[in-house]
Amino acid sequence: MGQAREVMDRLTDAVTTHPDLKALSALYAEDAVAVTPDGGEIRGRDGIIEYWRQMTDAVPDGKFETLHAYEVGDTAIDEGFFSGTNTGPIQLPTGETLPATNKEVKIRGVDFATVKDGRITEYRLYFDEMEFLGQLGLLPDEPS
């Protein structure tokens, strides 16, 4: 196992198994860049940690079931299912906050972490945001 794989595994643990913002912060370079479906491009460690804080607040019991895990050079790649119950507020990009739905979610996703000198410099997360919102019951009803 190389450095990228080890850092990605620590990231997954810090977001799900043992949510820990200090541990997360230690994994990212100060000038790291993350791209997510719901947060867009996030520049800088502090912004990325705020993104994870919002996610772990919204789904504090989140788990990740790995389907595939790879390491190619300085990049680790995971594909799997994120699941949990929305028991905390959901912060929208507009700044609005939605109350918890108390609904369970299970969404498939892929993430990539590029690691240099033991820290993530680039992070990309892909999941179907509409599926996530639909499972939470937050999409408007379709016209009949």
C-alpha positions, 0 to 999 in steps of 0.5 A: 500500500502506497502513501495515497492509499493510506491517506485515502483510507484515513480520510474515509475513516475521519469522515465516516467511522470516527468523524474527526475534523482535526484528523481531516484537517491534517490530511489536506494541504493548506492550498488543497482544491476539492471539487464536489457535486454539491459544493462545486470547487472549494479552494483551501483546507479550511473550506474543504474542512467546512464542507466535511463538517456540514456533511458529518453534521447532516449525516453523523452516522455515515458509513462507506462501503467500498466496492473498489479501491485503487491506487495509481501513482500518487492518486487513490480512487474509491468507489462505493456506497455512502449511507446513513441517516439525515439527523442534522441540518442540511446547509445549502450553497445559498446559505439556507439551512434545511431541518433534518429529514430523519430519512436514510440515504444510500448513494453510490459515489467515486472519489479521487485523492491526489497526495503529495508529501503525505497530504491531499492536494487535489480531491474530487468527489462524484455522486448523484446529487439528485438521487441524494436529494430525492432519497431525503424527500427534498425534490419537488413532486413531478407534475402529473 
